[in-house]
Amino acid sequence: MELKNIKSVYFLGAGGIGMSALVRYFLREGKVVAGYDRTPSELTSRLIEEGAQLHFEEDTAAIPQECRDKESTLVVYTPAIPKGHKEWEYFRNKGFAIKKRAEVLGIITRDRRGVCAAGTHGKTTTSTMTAHLLHQSHVDCAAFLGGISKNYKSNLIVTDKSDLVVIEADEYDRSFLQLTPYVAAITSADPDHLDIYGNKENYLEAFAQFTELIRPDGYLIMHEGLEVEPRTQQGVKCYTYGRHSGDFHARNIRIGGGTIIFDYCSPFGDIKDVELGVPVSINIDNGIASMAMAQICGATDDEIRQGMKSFAGADRRFDFHIKDDSLVLLSDYAHHPDEIKACAESMKALYSDRKISVIFQPHLFSRTADFYKEFARSLSLFDEVILTEIYPAREEPMPGVTSRLIFDLLAPDVEKTMCSRSEVLSIVEARKNDFQVLVSLGAGDIENDVPRMAEILKNR
């Protein structure tokens, strides 16, 4: 099936952050777009406003008539959809063209120069930052992002002025192996998704395979210290980056007064006095990777400096909801021990004189079983931990795997509380006058409570 011959697209899992960018893309292409998602959200409400026909009950009768012709309908699904899903079975039994999100993204972007950010963590911020640097420059770009850009209020950027397309290269289910990068950055490779990969070796092997896909005229930029062994094609130019060393690095870092400023050092020319629009220390690393990719693609020094300062961030990535002298409320998508560690260290660097409390909702039984010791170590970097039950997402419960595994291993000097998910707002209300810095962490539905947390805390 040629994409140009498609009249309608049906999404199974339409409300996922990666899927929703494709929903928006096909709406802009003038296709009939419909689909299913398990849970309504602010994002699905926006997609409906933009023209998508979405429903939230597993029901074949809800499939629009326009999406019942297998000759002109493409079905796109996320791996999180269970194989026994009634609508998935309907399309499969009727012989429809059914493709994973990653396959469709690969097809759409194959004839463009892909600028891809991959990694266990950092990829959403790095891809969103890179997209902003390029889109606001004379170079321009399109983008398919794994988070909502605060600058553009969307996870999709379109343009007819450039053949560059920034893509968040997701390793889940080996999705990033559908891409053909022109420039690729690997931010990190700490084992994750072991329910898919089985072990660390297979996880690292997938990243090595990803490097094989870079075009012969392309570039690989990899964070120093990673265990990935690149296998690039002949002609690919390979570089390293890091905060203090590597081909691309920072120098003269100045942190204070709510700002972070540094000098960017590069084989393509240094840029002095770069100010981070989102001043948390991990964004020094993310910023170096983003600036390197933007520089390679032709953005000027002034455009890069201006773009870094005006970058507003991505939703749920170091997302400040309150930031004043007496109170800070931040939410972050962190759901891996190393992401939590990076968040804790960044917040302690910014607010060394304040008590930092965290509310954490673990994501997936399998990830908790694999990393509960590491979760406990990372969470122990905070002064106080409020821990909820595990968000199951696509999984069924696993015997013996609960948040208690993490809770019991927290450091003895950490204040700690176990609570149900439904009790979170009551705890914030009861203790609203106690918090100095409050961080909400997790990839589950804990984010839904953050607007109400902000209201409670602003009225204390």
C-alpha positions as a Markdown table, in Angstrom:
| # | Residue | x | y | z |
|---|---|---|---|---|
| 1 | Met | 0.0 | 0.0 | 0.0 |
| 2 | Glu | 1.3 | 3.4 | -1.0 |
| 3 | Leu | 0.7 | 6.2 | 1.5 |
| 4 | Lys | -0.4 | 8.5 | -1.3 |
| 5 | Asn | -3.3 | 6.1 | -2.1 |
| 6 | Ile | -4.6 | 6.0 | 1.5 |
| 7 | Lys | -7.9 | 7.8 | 2.2 |
| 8 | Ser | -8.3 | 6.9 | 5.9 |
| 9 | Val | -6.1 | 5.9 | 8.8 |
| 10 | Tyr | -7.2 | 4.1 | 11.9 |
| 11 | Phe | -5.1 | 4.2 | 15.0 |
| 12 | Leu | -5.1 | 1.6 | 17.8 |
| 13 | Gly | -3.6 | 3.5 | 20.7 |
| 14 | Ala | -4.2 | 7.0 | 19.2 |
| 15 | Gly | -3.5 | 8.8 | 22.5 |
| 16 | Gly | 0.1 | 7.7 | 22.9 |
| 17 | Ile | 2.5 | 10.5 | 22.6 |
| 18 | Gly | 4.3 | 9.0 | 19.6 |
| 19 | Met | 1.1 | 7.9 | 17.9 |
| 20 | Ser | -0.5 | 11.3 | 18.3 |
| 21 | Ala | 2.2 | 12.9 | 16.2 |
| 22 | Leu | 1.2 | 10.6 | 13.3 |
| 23 | Val | -2.5 | 11.3 | 14.0 |
| 24 | Arg | -1.7 | 15.0 | 13.5 |
| 25 | Tyr | 0.4 | 14.3 | 10.4 |
| 26 | Phe | -2.3 | 12.4 | 8.6 |
| 27 | Leu | -5.0 | 15.0 | 9.6 |
| 28 | Arg | -2.8 | 17.6 | 7.9 |
| 29 | Glu | -2.5 | 15.4 | 4.9 |
| 30 | Gly | -6.3 | 15.5 | 4.6 |
| 31 | Lys | -7.0 | 11.9 | 5.5 |
| 32 | Val | -9.9 | 10.7 | 7.5 |
| 33 | Val | -8.4 | 9.8 | 10.9 |
| 34 | Ala | -10.1 | 7.8 | 13.5 |
| 35 | Gly | -9.1 | 5.4 | 16.3 |
| 36 | Tyr | -9.3 | 3.9 | 19.7 |
| 37 | Asp | -7.5 | 4.7 | 23.0 |
| 38 | Arg | -8.1 | 3.1 | 26.4 |
| 39 | Thr | -8.2 | 6.4 | 28.3 |
| 40 | Pro | -9.4 | 9.9 | 27.5 |
| 41 | Ser | -6.8 | 12.6 | 28.2 |
| 42 | Glu | -6.0 | 16.2 | 27.5 |
| 43 | Leu | -4.1 | 15.1 | 24.4 |
| 44 | Thr | -7.0 | 13.0 | 23.0 |
| 45 | Ser | -9.3 | 16.0 | 23.6 |
| 46 | Arg | -7.0 | 18.1 | 21.5 |
| 47 | Leu | -6.8 | 15.5 | 18.7 |
| 48 | Ile | -10.6 | 15.3 | 18.6 |
| 49 | Glu | -10.7 | 19.1 | 18.3 |
| 50 | Glu | -8.3 | 18.9 | 15.4 |
| 51 | Gly | -10.6 | 16.5 | 13.6 |
| 52 | Ala | -9.7 | 12.9 | 14.8 |
| 53 | Gln | -12.7 | 10.6 | 15.4 |
| 54 | Leu | -11.7 | 8.9 | 18.6 |
| 55 | His | -13.5 | 6.6 | 21.1 |
| 56 | Phe | -12.5 | 4.9 | 24.3 |
| 57 | Glu | -14.4 | 1.6 | 24.4 |
| 58 | Glu | -13.2 | -1.5 | 22.8 |
| 59 | Asp | -16.0 | -1.8 | 20.2 |
| 60 | Thr | -15.9 | -2.8 | 16.5 |
| 61 | Ala | -19.2 | -1.0 | 16.0 |
| 62 | Ala | -17.5 | 2.3 | 16.8 |
| 63 | Ile | -15.2 | 2.0 | 13.7 |
| 64 | Pro | -16.4 | 4.6 | 11.2 |
| 65 | Gln | -17.6 | 3.5 | 7.8 |
| 66 | Glu | -14.8 | 5.4 | 6.1 |
| 67 | Cys | -12.3 | 3.1 | 7.8 |
| 68 | Arg | -13.9 | -0.2 | 6.8 |
| 69 | Asp | -12.5 | -0.4 | 3.2 |
| 70 | Lys | -9.3 | -2.4 | 3.4 |
| 71 | Glu | -8.1 | -1.0 | 0.0 |
| 72 | Ser | -8.0 | 2.6 | 1.2 |
| 73 | Thr | -7.5 | 2.3 | 4.9 |
| 74 | Leu | -4.2 | 2.0 | 6.8 |
| 75 | Val | -4.3 | 0.6 | 10.4 |
| 76 | Val | -1.5 | 1.8 | 12.7 |
| 77 | Tyr | -1.0 | 0.2 | 16.1 |
| 78 | Thr | 1.2 | 0.6 | 19.1 |
| 79 | Pro | 2.8 | -2.5 | 20.6 |
| 80 | Ala | 1.0 | -1.7 | 23.8 |
| 81 | Ile | -2.2 | -2.9 | 22.2 |
| 82 | Pro | -2.8 | -6.5 | 23.3 |
| 83 | Lys | -3.1 | -9.0 | 20.4 |
| 84 | Gly | -6.5 | -10.1 | 21.6 |
| 85 | His | -8.0 | -6.6 | 21.3 |
| 86 | Lys | -11.4 | -6.9 | 19.5 |
| 87 | Glu | -10.7 | -4.1 | 17.0 |
| 88 | Trp | -7.2 | -5.4 | 16.2 |
| 89 | Glu | -8.7 | -8.8 | 15.5 |
| 90 | Tyr | -11.3 | -7.2 | 13.3 |
| 91 | Phe | -8.8 | -5.6 | 11.1 |
| 92 | Arg | -6.5 | -8.6 | 11.0 |
| 93 | Asn | -9.3 | -11.0 | 10.1 |
| 94 | Lys | -10.5 | -8.7 | 7.3 |
| 95 | Gly | -7.1 | -8.5 | 5.8 |
| 96 | Phe | -6.3 | -4.8 | 6.3 |
| 97 | Ala | -2.8 | -3.4 | 6.0 |
| 98 | Ile | -1.7 | -3.2 | 9.6 |
| 99 | Lys | 1.6 | -1.5 | 10.5 |
| 100 | Lys | 3.4 | -0.5 | 13.7 |
| 101 | Arg | 3.8 | 3.2 | 14.4 |
| 102 | Ala | 7.6 | 2.9 | 13.9 |
| 103 | Glu | 7.1 | 1.3 | 10.4 |
| 104 | Val | 4.9 | 4.2 | 9.3 |
| 105 | Leu | 7.2 | 6.8 | 10.7 |
| 106 | Gly | 10.1 | 5.1 | 8.9 |
| 107 | Ile | 8.2 | 5.2 | 5.6 |
| 108 | Ile | 7.2 | 8.9 | 6.0 |
| 109 | Thr | 10.7 | 10.0 | 6.8 |
| 110 | Arg | 12.7 | 7.7 | 4.5 |
| 111 | Asp | 13.1 | 10.3 | 1.7 |
| 112 | Arg | 14.2 | 13.0 | 4.1 |
| 113 | Arg | 17.4 | 13.7 | 6.1 |
| 114 | Gly | 16.6 | 12.3 | 9.5 |
| 115 | Val | 18.0 | 14.0 | 12.5 |
| 116 | Cys | 17.5 | 11.3 | 15.2 |
| 117 | Ala | 18.0 | 11.4 | 19.0 |
| 118 | Ala | 18.1 | 8.0 | 20.7 |
| 119 | Gly | 18.9 | 6.9 | 24.2 |
| 120 | Thr | 17.4 | 5.4 | 27.3 |
| 121 | His | 16.8 | 8.9 | 28.6 |
| 122 | Gly | 17.4 | 12.4 | 27.3 |
| 123 | Lys | 16.0 | 11.7 | 23.8 |
| 124 | Thr | 12.8 | 13.6 | 24.2 |
| 125 | Thr | 14.5 | 16.8 | 25.5 |
| 126 | Thr | 17.3 | 16.4 | 23.0 |
| 127 | Ser | 15.1 | 15.9 | 20.0 |
| 128 | Thr | 12.7 | 18.7 | 21.0 |
| 129 | Met | 15.6 | 21.1 | 21.6 |
| 130 | Thr | 17.2 | 20.1 | 18.3 |
| 131 | Ala | 13.9 | 20.7 | 16.5 |
| 132 | His | 13.6 | 24.1 | 18.0 |
| 133 | Leu | 17.2 | 25.1 | 17.2 |
| 134 | Leu | 16.6 | 24.1 | 13.5 |
| 135 | His | 13.0 | 25.3 | 13.1 |
| 136 | Gln | 13.8 | 28.8 | 14.4 |
| 137 | Ser | 16.9 | 29.1 | 12.2 |
| 138 | His | 17.2 | 29.7 | 8.5 |
| 139 | Val | 17.7 | 25.9 | 8.1 |
| 140 | Asp | 14.2 | 24.9 | 9.3 |
| 141 | Cys | 13.0 | 21.3 | 9.8 |
| 142 | Ala | 10.0 | 19.1 | 10.3 |
| 143 | Ala | 9.8 | 17.0 | 13.5 |
| 144 | Phe | 8.1 | 14.0 | 15.0 |
| 145 | Leu | 8.6 | 14.2 | 18.8 |
| 146 | Gly | 8.0 | 12.1 | 21.8 |
| 147 | Gly | 6.8 | 15.0 | 23.9 |
| 148 | Ile | 4.8 | 18.2 | 23.5 |
| 149 | Ser | 7.1 | 21.1 | 22.7 |
| 150 | Lys | 6.2 | 24.1 | 24.8 |
| 151 | Asn | 7.5 | 26.4 | 22.1 |
| 152 | Tyr | 5.1 | 24.9 | 19.5 |
| 153 | Lys | 2.4 | 23.4 | 21.7 |
| 154 | Ser | 2.6 | 20.2 | 19.6 |
| 155 | Asn | 4.7 | 17.1 | 19.0 |
| 156 | Leu | 4.5 | 17.6 | 15.3 |
| 157 | Ile | 6.3 | 20.3 | 13.3 |
| 158 | Val | 5.8 | 20.6 | 9.6 |
| 159 | Thr | 7.5 | 22.6 | 6.9 |
| 160 | Asp | 7.9 | 22.7 | 3.1 |
| 161 | Lys | 11.2 | 24.7 | 3.3 |
| 162 | Ser | 13.5 | 21.9 | 4.4 |
| 163 | Asp | 14.2 | 18.2 | 3.9 |
| 164 | Leu | 15.4 | 17.8 | 7.4 |
| 165 | Val | 13.1 | 15.9 | 9.9 |
| 166 | Val | 13.9 | 15.6 | 13.6 |
| 167 | Ile | 12.8 | 12.3 | 15.0 |
| 168 | Glu | 12.8 | 10.9 | 18.5 |
| 169 | Ala | 14.3 | 7.5 | 17.9 |
| 170 | Asp | 12.5 | 5.2 | 20.5 |
| 171 | Glu | 14.2 | 1.9 | 21.4 |
| 172 | Tyr | 11.1 | 0.4 | 22.8 |
| 173 | Asp | 10.2 | -2.7 | 20.8 |
| 174 | Arg | 13.2 | -1.9 | 18.6 |
| 175 | Ser | 11.2 | 0.8 | 16.9 |
| 176 | Phe | 14.3 | 2.9 | 16.0 |
| 177 | Leu | 15.5 | 0.2 | 13.7 |
| 178 | Gln | 12.9 | 1.4 | 11.2 |
| 179 | Leu | 14.8 | 4.7 | 10.7 |
| 180 | Thr | 17.5 | 5.8 | 8.2 |
| 181 | Pro | 19.3 | 8.6 | 10.1 |
| 182 | Tyr | 21.4 | 11.4 | 8.5 |
| 183 | Val | 22.6 | 12.6 | 11.9 |
| 184 | Ala | 22.1 | 10.4 | 15.0 |
| 185 | Ala | 22.8 | 11.2 | 18.6 |
| 186 | Ile | 22.9 | 8.5 | 21.3 |
| 187 | Thr | 22.4 | 10.2 | 24.7 |
| 188 | Ser | 22.6 | 7.1 | 26.9 |
| 189 | Ala | 22.3 | 3.3 | 26.9 |
| 190 | Asp | 21.4 | 2.2 | 30.4 |
| 191 | Pro | 19.5 | -1.1 | 30.1 |
| 192 | Asp | 15.7 | -0.8 | 30.1 |
| 193 | His | 12.7 | -2.5 | 28.6 |
| 194 | Leu | 14.1 | -5.9 | 29.6 |
| 195 | Asp | 10.6 | -7.3 | 29.1 |
| 196 | Ile | 11.4 | -6.8 | 25.4 |
| 197 | Tyr | 15.2 | -7.3 | 25.2 |
| 198 | Gly | 15.7 | -10.0 | 27.9 |
| 199 | Asn | 19.1 | -8.8 | 29.0 |
| 200 | Lys | 21.6 | -5.9 | 28.8 |
| 201 | Glu | 23.6 | -7.5 | 25.9 |
| 202 | Asn | 20.5 | -7.6 | 23.6 |
| 203 | Tyr | 19.7 | -4.0 | 24.6 |
| 204 | Leu | 23.2 | -2.7 | 23.7 |
| 205 | Glu | 23.1 | -4.8 | 20.5 |
| 206 | Ala | 20.0 | -2.9 | 19.3 |
| 207 | Phe | 21.8 | 0.4 | 19.7 |
| 208 | Ala | 24.7 | -1.0 | 17.7 |
| 209 | Gln | 22.3 | -2.1 | 15.0 |
| 210 | Phe | 20.8 | 1.5 | 15.0 |
| 211 | Thr | 24.3 | 2.9 | 14.2 |
| 212 | Glu | 24.4 | 0.6 | 11.1 |
| 213 | Leu | 21.4 | 2.4 | 9.7 |
| 214 | Ile | 23.1 | 5.9 | 9.5 |
| 215 | Arg | 23.5 | 7.0 | 5.9 |
| 216 | Pro | 27.1 | 6.7 | 4.5 |
| 217 | Asp | 27.2 | 10.6 | 4.2 |
| 218 | Gly | 25.9 | 10.9 | 7.8 |
| 219 | Tyr | 27.1 | 11.6 | 11.3 |
| 220 | Leu | 27.0 | 9.8 | 14.7 |
| 221 | Ile | 27.4 | 11.7 | 17.9 |
| 222 | Met | 27.6 | 9.6 | 21.0 |
| 223 | His | 27.9 | 10.5 | 24.6 |
| 224 | Glu | 31.2 | 9.6 | 26.2 |
| 225 | Gly | 31.4 | 6.5 | 28.3 |
| 226 | Leu | 28.6 | 4.4 | 26.7 |
| 227 | Glu | 29.0 | 0.7 | 26.3 |
| 228 | Val | 27.6 | 0.7 | 22.7 |
| 229 | Glu | 30.0 | -0.5 | 20.1 |
| 230 | Pro | 29.2 | 1.5 | 16.9 |
| 231 | Arg | 29.0 | -0.4 | 13.6 |
| 232 | Thr | 28.7 | 2.5 | 11.2 |
| 233 | Gln | 28.9 | 2.3 | 7.4 |
| 234 | Gln | 32.0 | 3.5 | 5.6 |
| 235 | Gly | 31.8 | 7.3 | 5.3 |
| 236 | Val | 29.9 | 8.0 | 8.5 |
| 237 | Lys | 31.7 | 10.6 | 10.6 |
| 238 | Cys | 31.8 | 9.7 | 14.3 |
| 239 | Tyr | 32.1 | 12.1 | 17.2 |
| 240 | Thr | 31.8 | 12.0 | 21.0 |
| 241 | Tyr | 30.3 | 14.5 | 23.4 |
| 242 | Gly | 30.1 | 15.1 | 27.1 |
| 243 | Arg | 29.7 | 17.8 | 29.7 |
| 244 | His | 33.5 | 18.2 | 30.3 |
| 245 | Ser | 35.2 | 16.2 | 27.5 |
| 246 | Gly | 34.6 | 14.8 | 24.1 |
| 247 | Asp | 34.7 | 16.3 | 20.6 |
| 248 | Phe | 31.8 | 18.5 | 21.7 |
| 249 | His | 31.8 | 19.7 | 25.3 |
| 250 | Ala | 31.2 | 22.6 | 27.7 |
| 251 | Arg | 33.7 | 24.9 | 29.3 |
| 252 | Asn | 33.4 | 27.7 | 31.8 |
| 253 | Ile | 30.1 | 26.5 | 33.2 |
| 254 | Arg | 28.3 | 29.1 | 35.4 |
| 255 | Ile | 25.4 | 28.0 | 37.6 |
| 256 | Gly | 23.6 | 30.5 | 39.8 |
| 257 | Gly | 20.8 | 32.9 | 40.2 |
| 258 | Gly | 18.4 | 30.5 | 38.4 |
| 259 | Thr | 20.6 | 30.4 | 35.3 |
| 260 | Ile | 23.1 | 28.1 | 33.6 |
| 261 | Ile | 25.5 | 29.6 | 31.1 |
| 262 | Phe | 28.5 | 27.9 | 29.5 |
| 263 | Asp | 30.8 | 28.1 | 26.5 |
| 264 | Tyr | 30.2 | 25.4 | 23.8 |
| 265 | Cys | 33.4 | 23.8 | 22.4 |
| 266 | Ser | 33.1 | 22.1 | 19.0 |
| 267 | Pro | 35.2 | 20.9 | 16.0 |
| 268 | Phe | 33.0 | 23.2 | 13.9 |
| 269 | Gly | 33.6 | 26.3 | 15.9 |
| 270 | Asp | 33.1 | 27.4 | 19.5 |
| 271 | Ile | 30.1 | 29.4 | 20.8 |
| 272 | Lys | 30.5 | 31.5 | 23.9 |
| 273 | Asp | 28.0 | 32.3 | 26.6 |
| 274 | Val | 25.2 | 29.8 | 25.8 |
| 275 | Glu | 22.3 | 30.2 | 28.2 |
| 276 | Leu | 19.9 | 27.4 | 28.9 |
| 277 | Gly | 16.3 | 28.2 | 28.5 |
| 278 | Val | 15.5 | 25.4 | 30.9 |
| 279 | Pro | 18.3 | 25.7 | 33.5 |
| 280 | Val | 18.8 | 22.3 | 34.9 |
| 281 | Ser | 22.2 | 20.7 | 34.8 |
| 282 | Ile | 21.3 | 17.6 | 32.7 |
| 283 | Asn | 20.4 | 20.0 | 30.0 |
| 284 | Ile | 24.0 | 20.9 | 29.6 |
| 285 | Asp | 24.6 | 17.4 | 28.2 |
| 286 | Asn | 21.3 | 17.5 | 26.2 |
| 287 | Gly | 22.2 | 21.0 | 24.9 |
| 288 | Ile | 25.6 | 19.9 | 23.7 |
| 289 | Ala | 24.2 | 17.1 | 21.6 |
| 290 | Ser | 21.4 | 19.3 | 20.2 |
| 291 | Met | 23.9 | 22.1 | 19.3 |
| 292 | Ala | 26.2 | 19.6 | 17.7 |
| 293 | Met | 23.3 | 18.3 | 15.5 |
| 294 | Ala | 22.1 | 21.8 | 14.7 |
| 295 | Gln | 25.6 | 22.9 | 13.8 |
| 296 | Ile | 26.2 | 20.0 | 11.5 |
| 297 | Cys | 22.9 | 20.8 | 9.8 |
| 298 | Gly | 23.9 | 24.4 | 9.1 |
| 299 | Ala | 22.5 | 26.6 | 11.9 |
| 300 | Thr | 24.6 | 29.6 | 12.6 |
| 301 | Asp | 26.3 | 30.5 | 15.9 |
| 302 | Asp | 23.8 | 33.3 | 16.6 |
| 303 | Glu | 20.8 | 31.2 | 15.7 |
| 304 | Ile | 22.0 | 28.4 | 18.0 |
| 305 | Arg | 22.7 | 30.8 | 20.9 |
| 306 | Gln | 19.3 | 32.4 | 20.5 |
| 307 | Gly | 17.5 | 29.1 | 20.1 |
| 308 | Met | 19.1 | 27.7 | 23.3 |
| 309 | Lys | 18.0 | 30.7 | 25.3 |
| 310 | Ser | 14.4 | 30.6 | 23.9 |
| 311 | Phe | 13.9 | 26.9 | 24.3 |
| 312 | Ala | 11.0 | 26.4 | 26.6 |
| 313 | Gly | 11.3 | 22.7 | 27.1 |
| 314 | Ala | 8.9 | 19.7 | 26.6 |
| 315 | Asp | 5.9 | 18.9 | 28.7 |
| 316 | Arg | 6.7 | 16.6 | 31.6 |
| 317 | Arg | 10.5 | 17.0 | 31.2 |
| 318 | Phe | 11.8 | 19.2 | 34.1 |
| 319 | Asp | 8.5 | 21.0 | 33.8 |
| 320 | Phe | 8.3 | 23.8 | 36.4 |
| 321 | His | 4.7 | 24.6 | 37.4 |
| 322 | Ile | 5.6 | 26.8 | 40.4 |
| 323 | Lys | 9.0 | 28.5 | 40.7 |
| 324 | Asp | 9.4 | 31.2 | 43.3 |
| 325 | Asp | 11.4 | 32.1 | 46.4 |
| 326 | Ser | 9.3 | 30.0 | 48.8 |
| 327 | Leu | 8.0 | 27.1 | 46.7 |
| 328 | Val | 8.9 | 25.0 | 43.7 |
| 329 | Leu | 6.7 | 22.4 | 42.0 |
| 330 | Leu | 8.2 | 20.4 | 39.2 |
| 331 | Ser | 6.9 | 17.4 | 37.2 |
| 332 | Asp | 9.1 | 15.0 | 35.2 |
| 333 | Tyr | 8.5 | 11.9 | 33.2 |
| 334 | Ala | 11.5 | 10.1 | 34.8 |
| 335 | His | 10.7 | 6.4 | 35.2 |
| 336 | His | 14.2 | 4.8 | 35.1 |
| 337 | Pro | 16.6 | 4.9 | 38.0 |
| 338 | Asp | 19.2 | 6.9 | 36.1 |
| 339 | Glu | 16.6 | 9.5 | 35.1 |
| 340 | Ile | 15.5 | 9.8 | 38.7 |
| 341 | Lys | 19.2 | 10.2 | 39.7 |
| 342 | Ala | 19.7 | 12.9 | 37.1 |
| 343 | Cys | 16.6 | 14.7 | 38.3 |
| 344 | Ala | 17.6 | 14.6 | 42.0 |
| 345 | Glu | 21.1 | 15.8 | 41.3 |
| 346 | Ser | 19.8 | 18.6 | 39.0 |
| 347 | Met | 17.3 | 19.8 | 41.7 |
| 348 | Lys | 19.9 | 19.6 | 44.5 |
| 349 | Ala | 22.3 | 21.7 | 42.4 |
| 350 | Leu | 19.6 | 24.3 | 41.9 |
| 351 | Tyr | 18.1 | 24.2 | 45.5 |
| 352 | Ser | 20.9 | 23.1 | 47.7 |
| 353 | Asp | 19.5 | 25.0 | 50.7 |
| 354 | Arg | 15.9 | 23.6 | 50.5 |
| 355 | Lys | 14.2 | 20.3 | 51.5 |
| 356 | Ile | 13.4 | 18.4 | 48.3 |
| 357 | Ser | 10.4 | 16.1 | 48.4 |
| 358 | Val | 9.4 | 13.6 | 45.7 |
| 359 | Ile | 6.2 | 11.8 | 44.8 |
| 360 | Phe | 7.0 | 8.8 | 42.7 |
| 361 | Gln | 4.7 | 6.4 | 40.8 |
| 362 | Pro | 6.7 | 3.4 | 39.6 |
| 363 | His | 5.9 | 2.4 | 36.0 |
| 364 | Leu | 5.5 | -1.3 | 35.1 |
| 365 | Phe | 5.8 | -4.4 | 37.2 |
| 366 | Ser | 8.6 | -5.7 | 35.1 |
| 367 | Arg | 10.7 | -2.6 | 35.4 |
| 368 | Thr | 10.2 | -2.5 | 39.1 |
| 369 | Ala | 11.2 | -6.2 | 39.4 |
| 370 | Asp | 14.3 | -5.5 | 37.3 |
| 371 | Phe | 15.5 | -2.3 | 39.0 |
| 372 | Tyr | 13.9 | -1.9 | 42.5 |
| 373 | Lys | 17.3 | -1.7 | 44.2 |
| 374 | Glu | 18.5 | 1.0 | 41.8 |
| 375 | Phe | 15.2 | 2.8 | 42.2 |
| 376 | Ala | 15.7 | 2.9 | 46.0 |
| 377 | Arg | 19.3 | 4.2 | 45.6 |
| 378 | Ser | 18.2 | 7.0 | 43.2 |
| 379 | Leu | 15.1 | 8.0 | 45.3 |
| 380 | Ser | 17.3 | 8.1 | 48.4 |
| 381 | Leu | 19.0 | 11.2 | 46.9 |
| 382 | Phe | 15.9 | 13.2 | 47.8 |
| 383 | Asp | 15.1 | 14.3 | 51.4 |
| 384 | Glu | 11.6 | 12.9 | 51.4 |
| 385 | Val | 9.9 | 10.2 | 49.3 |
| 386 | Ile | 6.2 | 9.7 | 48.9 |
| 387 | Leu | 5.7 | 6.4 | 47.0 |
| 388 | Thr | 2.5 | 5.2 | 45.3 |
| 389 | Glu | 1.6 | 1.7 | 44.0 |
| 390 | Ile | 2.9 | 0.6 | 40.6 |
| 391 | Tyr | 1.2 | 1.9 | 37.4 |
| 392 | Pro | 0.7 | -1.3 | 35.3 |
| 393 | Ala | 0.3 | 0.3 | 31.8 |
| 394 | Arg | 0.2 | -2.7 | 29.5 |
| 395 | Glu | 1.1 | -5.4 | 32.1 |
| 396 | Glu | -0.7 | -7.7 | 34.4 |
| 397 | Pro | 0.5 | -7.8 | 38.1 |
| 398 | Met | 3.5 | -10.0 | 38.9 |
| 399 | Pro | 3.5 | -12.1 | 42.2 |
| 400 | Gly | 5.5 | -10.4 | 44.9 |
| 401 | Val | 6.3 | -7.2 | 42.9 |
| 402 | Thr | 4.9 | -4.1 | 44.6 |
| 403 | Ser | 6.2 | -0.7 | 45.5 |
| 404 | Arg | 7.2 | -2.1 | 48.9 |
| 405 | Leu | 10.3 | -3.6 | 47.3 |
| 406 | Ile | 11.6 | 0.0 | 46.7 |
| 407 | Phe | 10.2 | 1.4 | 49.9 |
| 408 | Asp | 12.0 | -1.1 | 52.2 |
| 409 | Leu | 15.4 | -0.3 | 50.7 |
| 410 | Leu | 15.2 | 3.5 | 50.9 |
| 411 | Ala | 18.1 | 5.0 | 52.9 |
| 412 | Pro | 17.3 | 5.3 | 56.7 |
| 413 | Asp | 17.7 | 9.1 | 56.8 |
| 414 | Val | 15.1 | 9.6 | 54.1 |
| 415 | Glu | 11.6 | 10.6 | 55.3 |
| 416 | Lys | 9.2 | 8.1 | 53.6 |
| 417 | Thr | 5.5 | 7.5 | 53.1 |
| 418 | Met | 3.6 | 4.8 | 51.2 |
| 419 | Cys | 0.2 | 5.8 | 49.9 |
| 420 | Ser | -2.3 | 4.7 | 47.3 |
| 421 | Arg | -2.5 | 6.7 | 44.1 |
| 422 | Ser | -5.9 | 8.0 | 45.1 |
| 423 | Glu | -4.4 | 9.5 | 48.3 |
| 424 | Val | -1.8 | 11.7 | 46.6 |
| 425 | Leu | -3.9 | 14.9 | 46.5 |
| 426 | Ser | -5.1 | 14.5 | 50.0 |
| 427 | Ile | -1.5 | 14.3 | 51.2 |
| 428 | Val | -0.5 | 17.4 | 49.3 |
| 429 | Glu | -3.5 | 19.2 | 50.7 |
| 430 | Ala | -2.7 | 18.1 | 54.3 |
| 431 | Arg | 0.9 | 19.1 | 54.0 |
| 432 | Lys | 0.8 | 22.0 | 51.6 |
| 433 | Asn | 2.5 | 24.3 | 54.1 |
| 434 | Asp | 5.4 | 21.9 | 54.7 |
| 435 | Phe | 6.7 | 21.6 | 51.1 |
| 436 | Gln | 9.7 | 23.7 | 49.9 |
| 437 | Val | 10.5 | 21.9 | 46.7 |
| 438 | Leu | 8.0 | 19.2 | 45.5 |
| 439 | Val | 8.8 | 16.9 | 42.5 |
| 440 | Ser | 6.2 | 14.7 | 40.9 |
| 441 | Leu | 7.9 | 11.8 | 39.0 |
| 442 | Gly | 6.6 | 9.0 | 36.8 |
| 443 | Ala | 5.4 | 7.9 | 33.4 |
| 444 | Gly | 2.0 | 6.8 | 34.5 |
| 445 | Asp | -1.1 | 8.9 | 35.4 |
| 446 | Ile | 0.5 | 10.8 | 38.3 |
| 447 | Glu | 0.8 | 13.7 | 35.8 |
| 448 | Asn | -3.0 | 14.1 | 35.8 |
| 449 | Asp | -2.8 | 15.3 | 39.4 |
| 450 | Val | -0.2 | 18.0 | 38.8 |
| 451 | Pro | -2.5 | 20.8 | 37.8 |
| 452 | Arg | -4.5 | 20.2 | 41.0 |
| 453 | Met | -1.3 | 20.0 | 43.0 |
| 454 | Ala | -0.4 | 23.4 | 41.6 |
| 455 | Glu | -3.7 | 24.9 | 42.6 |
| 456 | Ile | -3.5 | 23.5 | 46.2 |
| 457 | Leu | 0.1 | 24.8 | 46.7 |
| 458 | Lys | -0.6 | 28.2 | 45.2 |
| 459 | Asn | -3.5 | 28.7 | 47.7 |
| 460 | Arg | -1.5 | 27.7 | 50.8 |
